[in-house]
Amino acid sequence: MMPDLEEYKWIVPDFVWELDEHIDFEKLMKALPDAADLAKLLPDFDKIGESFTSLKGFFSPGSPGETAFRATDQGYDNDKQYKKMSRILTPKFYFRGLLGELILLQQQIQQHEEEARRAAGQCNMGSSQQKRKVSDKEKIDQLQEELLRTQLKYQRMLERLEKENKELRKLVLQRDDKGIHQRKLKKSLIDMYSEVLDILSDYDASYNTQDHLPRVVVVGDQSAGKTSVLEMIAQARIFPRGSGEMMTRSPVKVTLSEGPHHVALFKDSSREFDLTKEEDLAALRNEIEIRMRNSVKEGCTVSTETISLSVKGPGLQRMVLVDLPGVISTVTSGMAPDTKETIFSISKAYMQNPNAIILCIQDGSVDAERSIVTDLVSQMDPQGKRTIFVLTKVDLAEKNVASPSRIQQIIEGKLFPMKALGYFAVVTGKGNSSESIDSIKEYEEEFFQNSKLLKTCMLKAHQVTTKNLSLAVSDCFWKMVRESVEQQADAFKATRFNLETEWKNNYPRLRELDRNELFEKAKNEILDEVISLTQVTPKHWEEILQKTLWERVSTHVIENIYLPAAQTMNSGTFNTTVDIKLKQWTDKQLPNKAVEVAWETLQEEFSRFMTEQKGKEHDDIFDKLKQAVKEESIKRHKWNERAEDSLRVIQHNALEDRSISDKQQWDAAIHFMEETLQSRLKDTESVIEDMVGPDWKKRWLYWIGRTKEQNIRNETKNELEKLIKCNEEHAAYLANDEVTTVRKNLEARGITVDPCLIKDTWHQIYRRYFLKTALNHCNLCRRGFYYYQRHFVDSELECNDIVLFWRIQRMLAITANTLRQQLTNTEVRRLEKNVKEVLEDFAEDNEKKVKLLTGKRVQLAEDLKKVREIQEKLEAFIEALHQEK
């Protein structure tokens, strides 16, 4: 029942602990007289003993000391007798005197309890003597009243001492906060321990290590008052509240520690909430509610994700508590179907830790038989070695319960089928959410002072109030910590050794890089590869761009521009047709097609640099990350919208030019035209072969034949070739009478053919004929540059098609040059910027990194990093714990 007096060692001034730094005690010892001379200077202990006897008599009933002692009930400052007493006892021994009085009161309480028990026993033994029985009951009532008065006096004196201690402690902590005083405080110890728990909560669950360190797990039925008890311990209304609905939707870890100011802050945030200001309290409650709702996945009601919160303030008991969602018996509308099972699994996961302290909260205002949590707790801790039972709403229970002895049975552990280290009864307010902590404390103290439960000794003084509960839980918590932390450190030491051995055996030549370090390495490689784009030569860019662009537009040029123009009868009509179609093409399609080609070329080059293996230095562990960065960067990149407009003007001007300046350009145009036509002729020959089947040579060599359809097409082909031989100037399209003639000729040979098949076959036959004719014309135009310079005057040779292909070739070269400049001057830099942004986004997204950097090597490095960090922090904590002792 007595507080831990070691908490008051801080009263000794700091300079006492630092005397050895300023005083040479060895020299001082030499200067002192020897033991014989020193003994003469000592006081007479016999006389001191006599004085002490006199002082003891001074406090006997009816003495001045007893009057001064009683003055503590009315207030020290207003009592003249106490002022007289304060002159006798010097201020230097003031706190020692208060502690002495507390000890005397403690002895009186024990004496009264013993007398009450003896009197009760005598009363039961002498039940036959009625008069004596009445007098014994009166004596018991007097003893109980005296005991209650002494207990309340003891409680008030203890609270006064704690209040004064709290104010002095606050001043000391404020000095520490300003950096004046550098002595280590106990708050750093709990912060160190909380950090270890935070790291353990993120550690891989397969090692089953995160549940071996103590924390206080707060469990209870929904609306049993769990959160209110926690708020009383934290001395602030910090949690969201609602009437009857589920408010705690995820575990909330609260680290309580001492500090000069009453503040709260989240683990992942630097913002401090001032708990003395109502607006900050409201903001904190709102932030907790938002975090809870964000942690709950779609389709769920509760979350397993833990919210980490630190609360600092003067006089707070140092400990780590975890508030869990309230246990429910029925899933109501609006809840996920598995809500009940999820809450049970969360509670069991925390309570199955053999070193967890279970703070079991039971609503005293409802029937005990309706409780669900007590059965759950008794399953997890059947011996009650780490359970503390708390009965809430005792004020309502006292009013509503017909038999007060039922409350006594609960507190004595006789009603529920569960055992516990201790049993407490608390009152956490009148049910008004706007009540302050101070008003709740006053109401709780007032209730227990007037409660029949205390007056009739059904409850003991040390079993009531949240203050006593907080002290008991803190003591139990630190006892558990001291007993288990070194064992946990040894376990991590063994785990670290195993992991390091596994790494040395599997990856002897690689550094232990965790996921973040691997990401940084991959980031640098990716940025180097992006910079490599700037090292691509202009010639390489232009060759790729020109080749790709021509592949993309060649079909349109041949089919829609060259072939229709070539069907005209004279050069004037040819040039007019070409100019009109080139203008339409440039205005509508060509610039957009060119930009598409440039963007695709940039993507291909970027992908080539990102995916090509660099020999032995290539690390395939980065492949997924590089692919994701590449795809996301390309997705975000957009070509400059004004590029098409400027490109359109450049292409239009290039195609308007018809002046070939030298024979080299003329020959290059002929070569370009020949390559293009030969490629088209080859494609056409392949199509015809598929239509008519293999020729006689392939049929004999490979022993294959034609199908029936191929035979029909072959006969049709032979008929159409006769038409072309008869008229080499034949138009590109068959007349209807010609189609009829071909059909009748085939029918005469017993072959029935559809007119559409005749036209389809004619298209390919005529195309082949035209391309061969155009290639022959190219040969004739090789010596035509002289006539071109003279505008083909006095010459039957016309080479307008060569000029067309020269214009196309020049446009392709100028377009490729323009696109290359846009690429190297603008788009590569913009792409590099996009890559950097993507990498920065990925760096902040842990889920993305876990998804993209995977494998045994990564996981092993991650485990090694975590285990080392945990072990180092545990060792630092253990060292600080020993220093505190």
Secondary structure, DSSP 8 states (H G I E B T S, - for coil): ----GGGGGGGS-HHHHTHHHH--HHHHHHHS--HHHHHHHS--HHHHHHHHHHHHHHTSTTSHHHHHHHGGGT-STT-HHHHHHHHHS-GGGHHHHHHHHHHHHHHHHHHHHHHHHHHHHHHHHTTT-HHHHHHHHHHHHHHHHHHHHHHHHHHHHHHHHHHHHHHHHHHHHHHHHTTS-----THHHHHHHHHHHHHHHHS-GGG--TTSS--EEEEEBTTSSHHHHHHHHHTS--S---SSS----S-EEEEEE--SS-EEEETT----EETTSHHHHHHHHHHHHHHHHHHS-TT-S-----EEEEEE-TT---EEEEE---B-SS--TTS-TTHHHHHHHHHHHHHTSTT-EEEEEEETTS-GGG-SHHHHHHHH-TT-SSEEEEEE-HHHHHHH-S-THHHHHHHTT-SSS---SEEEE----SS-TT--HHHHHHHHHHHHHH-HHHHTTSS-GGGBSHHHHHHHHHHHHHHHHHHHHHHHHHHHHHHHHHHHHHHHHH-TTS----HHHHHHHHHHHHHHHHHHGGGS-HHHHHHHHHHHHHHHHHHHIIIIIIHHHHTSSSHHHHHHHHHHHHHHHHHHTHHHHHHHHHHHHHHHHHHHHHHS--GGG--GGGHHHHHHHHHHHHHH----TTHHHHHHHHHHHHHH-----SHHHHHHHHHHHHHHHHHHHHHHHHHHHHHH---HHHHHHH-----HHHHHHHHHHHHHHHHHHH-TT--SS--HHHHHHHHHHHHHTT----HHHHHHHHHHHHHHHHHHHHHHHHHHHTT-HHHHHTTTTT-S---HHHHHHHHHHHHHHHHHHHHHHHIIIIIHHHHHHHHHHHHHHHHH-HHHHHHHS-SHHHHHHHHHHHHHHHHHHHHHHHHHHHHH-
